[in-house]
Amino acid sequence: MISSFNPLFDNTSESNINDTSESNSNDTSESNSNDTSESNINDTSESNSNDTIYYSSNQLDNDTIISDINSLMSNISISDKEEIIVYDKENELINICKKFINEEIKIYAECMNKKIKITNINLIGDIFEDILYNKICETINDFEEGPKQSSPDFYAFNKKYEYELKTFTKNPNFDISNYASYIDQLCENNGVYRKVFRTKYLIFEYIFIDNKIFIKNFDILNVYNIVSESNKYSINMQVKRKIWYNIRPSSKKSWYLSNKTPDLFIKNIIQSIKDCPNIDNKEIKIQNIEEQYKNIKLKYNI
């Protein structure tokens, strides 16, 4: 499910972010979730075991990989596949998040008997995480906080679903994840399924009016909606001293384009592994991600 809400404000035009400067993020690493509701995607069917595709380093062409995956799908009826199950309280979660739109966020600190209003944008994301969590927990009893200073920000339904909170003003320049950590998480058992299909991003845009903070927009999206290739890199990337550091979102106007699909995201991730100068075991990681994605497409209607 993808949703965007903006009842009051007009969107402004935004350009693609190829930002190489540091940004604040409450997303520093990824954590593992215990998903017991789905069978292991690497054990989808014994009958598929002979369909495994292996590539040598000189055969790793992204279009070929995705084409080969899709060709394996052509003989499988859609009716034979499962639907990816969405969190059963997600609509309720969305409605709670919508209620913040147009609301003023007042943040204060008290010290030495003085009450001081906080308007430092570097603090808004972390503080709003506490505000949002407390509001959600008033009505959703299986929503819980994630680990501090780690990912995800929230779990739902016994850690089967993950949610990340992101905030920005003007242009979306938040960090989605540390790049190396994200690739490692994709390569874990069920990592592609967990990070691409079971993790969603709760994105709040805020604005300042007369030194007051107001929530302007809310979007709930999958990672493949908010990540694109850039003019310079195979995915939007923050680079520090030639090191690929953090994955960054594309411009907001691109989030709802029809070509923002899991296929394109996996293709660009594979290309990024090939292009990245500071990642090891490239062929193993590419084959791991490609095999997981093939099994997901064999099992699920996506």
Buried (B, 14 or more C-beta within 10 A) or exposed (E): EEEBBBEEBEEEEBEBBBBEEEBBBBBEBBEEBEBEEBEEBEEBEEEBEEBEBEBEEEEBBBEEBBEBBEEBBEEBEEEEBEEBBEBEBBEBBBEBBBEBBEEEBEBEEEEEEEEEEBBEBEEBBBBBBEBBBEBBBEEBEBBBEBEEEEBBBBBBBEBBBBBBBBBBBEBBBBBBBBBBBBBBBBBBBBBBBBBBBBBBBBBBBBEEEEEEBBBBBBBBBBBBBBBBBBEEBBBBBBBEEEEBBBBBBBBBEBBEEEEBBBBBBBBBBBBBBBBBEEBEEBBEBBBBBBBBBBBBBBBBBB
